[in-house]
């Protein structure tokens, strides 16, 4: 009978803590693109809030 053993136990779906997933270039590009758009989104929301409150104050 030929049996093989290993020195460590491995469970399905679990990876060791030392094997951190490395983000691909596509993920890195998407994250960077999202972060560069945040100031524009914030400015747009503040502008819309200002316009809506100004129109409500006129009514």
C-alpha positions in Angstrom: 0.0 0.0 0.0 1.4 3.4 -1.1 0.3 6.2 1.2 1.6 9.8 1.2 1.4 12.2 4.0 1.9 16.0 4.2 3.3 18.1 6.9 0.5 20.6 6.9 -3.3 20.4 6.8 -5.1 22.2 4.1 -8.9 22.9 4.2 -10.9 23.6 1.1 -11.6 27.3 0.6 -9.0 28.5 3.1 -5.8 30.1 2.2 -2.9 30.7 4.6 -2.6 34.2 6.0 0.7 34.7 4.2 -0.9 34.3 0.8 -2.6 37.7 0.5 -4.4 38.2 -2.8 -2.6 40.6 -5.1 -4.9 43.1 -6.9 -4.6 43.0 -10.6 -3.9 46.0 -12.8 -7.6 46.2 -13.7 -8.7 46.4 -10.1 -6.0 48.9 -9.2 -7.1 51.1 -12.2 -10.8 50.9 -11.2 -10.0 51.8 -7.6 -7.8 54.8 -8.7 -10.5 56.0 -11.2 -13.2 55.9 -8.5 -11.0 57.8 -6.1 -10.2 60.5 -8.7 -14.0 61.0 -9.3 -14.9 61.5 -5.7 -14.1 65.3 -5.5 -16.3 65.9 -8.6 -19.2 63.9 -7.1 -18.9 65.8 -3.8 -18.9 69.1 -5.6 -21.9 68.1 -7.7 -23.9 67.0 -4.6 -23.1 70.2 -2.7 -24.1 72.3 -5.8 -27.4 70.4 -6.1 -28.1 70.8 -2.4 -27.4 74.5 -2.7 -29.7 75.0 -5.7 -32.5 73.0 -4.2 -32.4 74.8 -0.8 -32.1 78.2 -2.6 -35.3 77.4 -4.7 -37.1 76.2 -1.6 -36.2 79.4 0.2 -37.7 81.4 -2.7 -41.0 79.6 -2.4 
